[in-house]
Amino acid sequence: MNTLTQVLAETSETPIPYRFGCQVQQCSARTTKSQKPYFELQLVDIAQTISLKVWSNHPQFDQVPTLKPGMFLAIEGNFTKSQYGLESNDWQWSSLGELEKEQLLSGDPSLRAKQDQDYQAITTLVAGINDPRLKGLCDLFLSDFGAKFQRAAAARKNHHARRGGLVEHVSLMMQSAAALCTVYPQLNKDLLLTAVLFHDCGKLWENNYPEEDFHQVYTLHAEALGHISLGIELVNKLWKDLITSQTTSDWQHLSPPNEHVRIHLLHLIASHHGQLDFGSPVVPKTPEAFALHYIDNLDAKMEMCAMSYESSSKLANNIHEKMFPLPSNLLTPLPHHQPEER
């Protein structure tokens, strides 16, 4: 059984036969310009989301209304890829068997191994934090919310929009932050690493998945408050639990003062989008806040570029079609120099 990643990476203008498992995310009734009815299916697995159109001449067209979000399907047919996405004129669906469903939920082995490595990198960097308050806060978060953290996506679309995507995003950001602190030693490394871990922690509710589901759920408090507000609320709760415990009574004499540490961490979470019109309630006002914003933006853009190279059509040699939200067509990157062998 193929994965959606394989299908998207390998399809071209020439039809290729595939059989892949997926879950129905959404089924929408549409009409063409000539008022002919069709359905658009949003299908997901652990790493990808695709859209398939079911035209009125499809042999299973009348059965489409029975497809509900959450159902697991096996899709089989000959597929091509055009500027409009994945297409096929002869595909069929059937219910996914229990064994294949278990395999689908466990995810692609290579992606699962990568996410395990990313989570290990996070725990290693947290272990190196020197400030006991910030390290204690990170440890408490990973202990209480580690499983939920490992299921969350970094977004609903655009970048790292997959189960486990938030761990990938945070891991690369923490590694980038650690490297940047060697160039700019004036940065508070403990604060910056902690802020990276917590900057999107509200997405554990805004972009999370149930334990056995690829469908991101919508919740009232996530829609009403957004991940920045939820992140601030979570950090305040964990901080209160931590700072009032018996084992932290000696922290009252640490420098800088506890309240200053908390406020600076909250400022980084609040300002990490960089601009008021991008959703931040406050703009960056410290070096660490500027660093966090640009590290976040950089990792998101690197992921968007990778996604575009993987799935966009080529307009010409070395020119890839623009994919939202990138601002323009992408050029094929310059290969690394390969020294000649003597």
C-alpha positions as CSV (number, residue, x, y, z in Angstrom):
1,M,0.0,0.0,0.0
2,N,1.4,3.3,-1.1
3,T,1.5,6.5,1.0
4,L,0.2,9.9,-0.2
5,T,3.8,11.2,0.0
6,Q,4.8,8.6,-2.6
7,V,1.9,9.3,-4.8
8,L,2.5,13.1,-4.8
9,A,6.2,12.7,-5.4
10,E,6.1,10.1,-8.2
11,T,3.0,11.1,-10.3
12,S,3.4,13.0,-13.5
13,E,1.5,13.6,-16.7
14,T,1.8,9.8,-17.4
15,P,-0.8,7.7,-15.6
16,I,0.7,5.5,-12.8
17,P,-1.2,2.8,-10.9
18,Y,-1.5,3.2,-7.1
19,R,-3.3,1.8,-4.2
20,F,-3.1,3.9,-1.0
21,G,-4.9,4.2,2.3
22,C,-6.3,7.4,3.7
23,Q,-9.0,9.0,5.9
24,V,-11.8,11.2,4.7
25,Q,-11.3,14.7,6.1
26,Q,-14.1,16.5,4.3
27,C,-16.6,15.8,1.6
28,S,-18.1,18.8,-0.2
29,A,-20.8,19.1,-2.8
30,R,-19.9,21.4,-5.7
31,T,-21.2,22.5,-9.1
32,T,-19.2,23.2,-12.3
33,K,-19.6,26.4,-14.3
34,S,-22.1,24.6,-16.4
35,Q,-24.1,23.7,-13.2
36,K,-23.2,20.0,-13.3
37,P,-22.8,18.5,-9.8
38,Y,-19.6,17.0,-8.4
39,F,-18.0,16.2,-5.1
40,E,-14.6,17.2,-3.7
41,L,-13.0,14.9,-1.2
42,Q,-10.2,16.0,1.2
43,L,-8.2,12.9,2.0
44,V,-5.4,12.7,4.6
45,D,-2.8,10.3,6.0
46,I,-0.1,10.9,8.6
47,A,1.9,13.3,6.3
48,Q,-0.2,14.6,3.5
49,T,-3.5,16.0,2.4
50,I,-4.9,15.6,-1.1
51,S,-8.0,16.7,-2.9
52,L,-9.9,14.4,-5.3
53,K,-12.9,15.4,-7.4
54,V,-15.7,12.9,-8.0
55,W,-17.4,13.8,-11.2
56,S,-21.0,12.9,-12.0
57,N,-20.0,10.1,-14.4
58,H,-17.9,8.3,-11.7
59,P,-19.4,4.8,-11.1
60,Q,-19.6,5.4,-7.3
61,F,-20.9,9.0,-7.6
62,D,-24.3,8.1,-5.9
63,Q,-22.4,6.6,-3.0
64,V,-20.4,9.7,-2.2
65,P,-22.9,11.1,0.4
66,T,-22.3,8.0,2.5
67,L,-18.6,9.0,2.9
68,K,-18.3,10.8,6.3
69,P,-15.3,12.5,7.9
70,G,-13.3,10.0,9.8
71,M,-13.9,7.0,7.5
72,F,-10.8,5.1,6.4
73,L,-10.7,4.2,2.7
74,A,-8.5,2.3,0.2
75,I,-8.1,4.2,-3.0
76,E,-7.0,2.4,-6.2
77,G,-6.6,3.7,-9.8
78,N,-4.2,5.2,-12.3
79,F,-3.2,8.7,-11.3
80,T,-1.6,11.7,-13.0
81,K,-0.6,15.1,-11.6
82,S,-1.3,18.4,-13.3
83,Q,-1.4,22.1,-12.3
84,Y,-4.7,21.4,-10.7
85,G,-3.4,18.6,-8.5
86,L,-3.9,14.8,-8.4
87,E,-6.3,13.5,-11.1
88,S,-7.7,10.1,-12.3
89,N,-10.5,9.0,-14.5
90,D,-10.7,5.4,-13.4
91,W,-10.2,5.3,-9.6
92,Q,-12.4,3.4,-7.1
93,W,-12.7,3.3,-3.3
94,S,-13.4,0.6,-0.7
95,S,-13.4,0.4,3.1
96,L,-9.9,-0.1,4.5
97,G,-9.3,-3.4,6.3
98,E,-8.4,-3.4,10.0
99,L,-4.8,-4.5,9.4
100,E,-4.2,-1.9,6.8
101,K,-5.9,0.7,9.1
102,E,-3.4,-0.1,11.8
103,Q,-0.5,0.2,9.4
104,L,-1.9,3.5,8.1
105,L,-2.2,4.9,11.7
106,S,1.3,3.9,12.6
107,G,2.6,6.1,9.7
108,D,5.4,5.8,7.2
109,P,8.4,4.2,9.0
110,S,10.9,6.8,7.8
111,L,8.7,9.7,8.9
112,R,8.1,8.0,12.3
113,A,11.8,7.5,12.8
114,K,12.5,11.2,11.8
115,Q,9.9,12.4,14.3
116,D,11.4,10.2,17.0
117,Q,14.8,11.7,16.4
118,D,13.3,15.2,16.4
119,Y,11.7,14.6,19.8
120,Q,15.0,13.2,21.2
121,A,16.8,16.4,20.0
122,I,14.2,18.4,21.9
123,T,14.7,16.5,25.2
124,T,18.5,16.7,24.8
125,L,18.4,20.5,24.4
126,V,16.0,20.8,27.3
127,A,18.4,18.8,29.5
128,G,21.1,21.4,28.8
129,I,19.1,24.4,30.0
130,N,20.9,25.9,33.1
131,D,18.2,28.0,34.6
132,P,16.3,25.6,37.0
133,R,13.0,27.5,36.6
134,L,13.0,27.3,32.8
135,K,14.3,23.7,32.8
136,G,11.7,22.7,35.4
137,L,8.9,24.4,33.3
138,C,10.0,22.5,30.1
139,D,10.3,19.2,32.0
140,L,6.8,19.6,33.4
141,F,5.4,20.4,30.0
142,L,7.0,17.3,28.4
143,S,5.9,15.1,31.3
144,D,2.3,16.3,31.3
145,F,1.7,16.9,27.6
146,G,4.4,15.0,25.8
147,A,2.0,12.5,24.1
148,K,-0.3,15.3,23.0
149,F,2.7,17.4,21.8
150,Q,3.9,14.5,19.6
151,R,0.5,14.3,17.8
152,A,0.0,18.0,17.1
153,A,0.5,19.7,13.8
154,A,2.3,23.1,13.4
155,A,-0.6,24.4,11.2
156,R,-3.7,23.3,9.4
157,K,-2.0,24.0,6.1
158,N,1.1,25.8,4.6
159,H,3.8,24.2,6.8
160,H,4.3,21.1,9.0
161,A,0.5,20.5,8.6
162,R,0.6,16.8,9.6
163,R,0.4,14.6,12.6
164,G,3.7,15.1,14.5
165,G,4.5,18.2,12.5
166,L,4.8,20.5,15.6
167,V,7.6,18.3,17.0
168,E,9.5,18.6,13.6
169,H,9.1,22.3,13.6
170,V,10.1,22.9,17.2
171,S,13.1,20.5,17.0
172,L,14.6,22.4,14.0
173,M,13.8,25.7,15.6
174,M,15.5,24.7,18.9
175,Q,18.6,23.4,17.0
176,S,18.7,26.7,15.0
177,A,18.4,28.7,18.2
178,A,21.2,26.8,19.9
179,A,23.4,27.4,16.8
180,L,22.5,31.1,16.7
181,C,23.5,31.6,20.3
182,T,27.1,30.7,19.4
183,V,27.1,33.6,16.9
184,Y,25.3,36.0,19.2
185,P,26.4,35.0,22.8
186,Q,24.5,38.0,24.2
187,L,21.3,36.1,23.6
188,N,19.8,34.4,26.7
189,K,20.1,30.8,25.4
190,D,18.0,29.3,28.2
191,L,15.2,31.8,27.6
192,L,15.3,31.4,23.8
193,L,15.2,27.6,23.9
194,T,12.3,27.6,26.4
195,A,10.4,30.1,24.3
196,V,10.9,27.9,21.1
197,L,9.4,24.9,23.0
198,F,6.4,27.0,24.2
199,H,5.8,29.4,21.3
200,D,3.2,27.2,19.6
201,C,2.2,25.1,22.6
202,G,-1.4,26.4,22.2
203,K,-1.5,24.4,19.0
204,L,-1.9,21.3,21.2
205,W,-5.5,22.3,21.2
206,E,-5.7,24.4,18.0
207,N,-4.1,21.8,15.7
208,N,-4.3,18.5,17.4
209,Y,-5.4,15.0,16.5
210,P,-7.2,12.3,18.5
211,E,-5.1,9.3,19.3
212,E,-6.4,7.3,16.3
213,D,-7.3,9.9,13.7
214,F,-5.7,12.0,11.0
215,H,-8.5,14.6,11.2
216,Q,-7.6,17.8,13.1
217,V,-10.5,18.6,15.4
218,Y,-12.1,22.0,15.9
219,T,-12.8,23.2,19.5
220,L,-14.7,26.2,20.7
221,H,-11.9,27.5,23.0
222,A,-9.2,27.1,20.3
223,E,-11.3,29.0,17.8
224,A,-12.3,31.6,20.3
225,L,-8.8,32.3,21.8
226,G,-6.2,31.1,19.3
227,H,-2.9,29.4,20.0
228,I,-1.0,32.5,21.3
229,S,-3.6,33.1,24.0
230,L,-3.8,29.4,24.9
231,G,0.0,29.2,25.1
232,I,0.2,32.1,27.5
233,E,-2.6,30.5,29.6
234,L,-0.8,27.2,29.7
235,V,2.6,28.7,30.6
236,N,1.0,30.7,33.5
237,K,-0.7,27.5,34.8
238,L,2.4,25.4,34.6
239,W,4.5,28.2,36.2
240,K,2.1,28.6,39.1
241,D,2.1,24.8,39.7
242,L,5.9,24.8,39.6
243,I,6.7,27.9,41.6
244,T,4.4,27.0,44.5
245,S,5.7,23.5,45.0
246,Q,7.8,22.6,48.0
247,T,10.8,21.7,45.9
248,T,11.1,25.2,44.5
249,S,11.1,27.2,47.7
250,D,14.7,28.2,47.3
251,W,14.0,29.8,43.9
252,Q,12.9,33.0,45.6
253,H,16.6,34.0,45.9
254,L,17.6,33.3,42.3
255,S,18.7,36.1,39.9
256,P,17.1,37.4,37.7
257,P,13.9,37.4,39.8
258,N,11.2,34.8,39.1
259,E,8.7,37.3,37.9
260,H,11.1,38.8,35.4
261,V,11.8,35.3,34.0
262,R,8.1,34.6,33.6
263,I,7.3,38.0,32.0
264,H,10.1,37.7,29.5
265,L,9.0,34.2,28.5
266,L,5.4,35.3,28.1
267,H,6.6,38.3,25.9
268,L,8.4,35.9,23.5
269,I,5.3,33.8,23.1
270,A,3.0,36.8,22.7
271,S,5.3,38.5,20.1
272,H,6.5,35.6,18.0
273,H,4.4,36.4,14.9
274,G,6.3,39.6,14.7
275,Q,3.6,42.1,13.8
276,L,0.2,43.1,15.2
277,D,-1.5,42.4,11.9
278,F,-0.1,38.9,11.9
279,G,-1.8,38.1,15.1
280,S,0.7,39.0,17.8
281,P,-0.8,41.1,20.6
282,V,2.5,42.8,21.0
283,V,5.6,43.3,18.7
284,P,9.1,42.0,19.7
285,K,10.8,44.2,22.2
286,T,13.9,42.1,23.2
287,P,16.8,40.5,21.2
288,E,15.4,37.1,22.1
289,A,12.0,38.0,20.8
290,F,13.4,39.2,17.5
291,A,15.4,36.0,17.2
292,L,12.4,33.8,18.0
293,H,10.3,35.5,15.3
294,Y,12.9,35.1,12.6
295,I,13.8,31.5,13.5
296,D,10.1,30.6,13.4
297,N,9.6,32.3,10.0
298,L,12.8,30.8,8.6
299,D,11.8,27.2,9.5
300,A,8.3,27.7,8.1
301,K,9.7,29.0,4.8
302,M,12.2,26.1,4.5
303,E,9.3,23.7,4.9
304,M,7.2,25.6,2.4
305,C,10.0,25.5,-0.2
306,A,10.5,21.7,0.4
307,M,6.7,21.1,-0.1
308,S,6.7,23.2,-3.3
309,Y,9.7,21.4,-4.8
310,E,8.0,18.1,-4.0
311,S,4.5,18.7,-5.4
312,S,4.4,21.8,-7.6
313,S,4.4,21.6,-11.4
314,K,7.3,23.0,-13.4
315,L,6.6,26.0,-15.6
316,A,9.9,25.6,-17.4
317,N,13.3,24.1,-16.8
318,N,14.4,25.2,-13.3
319,I,11.2,27.1,-12.6
320,H,8.5,25.8,-10.3
321,E,5.0,27.0,-10.2
322,K,4.1,29.4,-7.3
323,M,2.5,27.7,-4.3
324,F,0.6,29.8,-1.7
325,P,1.7,31.4,0.6
326,L,5.1,31.8,-1.0
327,P,5.2,35.1,-2.8
328,S,6.5,33.9,-6.2
329,N,7.5,31.0,-8.4
330,L,10.5,29.1,-7.0
331,L,13.8,28.4,-8.8
332,T,15.5,25.0,-8.6
333,P,18.2,25.4,-5.9
334,L,21.8,25.6,-7.0
335,P,23.4,22.2,-6.3
336,H,26.4,21.9,-3.9
337,H,29.8,22.0,-5.5
338,Q,31.3,18.6,-6.0
339,P,35.1,18.7,-6.1
340,E,36.7,16.7,-8.9
341,E,38.4,13.5,-7.9
342,R,42.1,13.4,-8.6
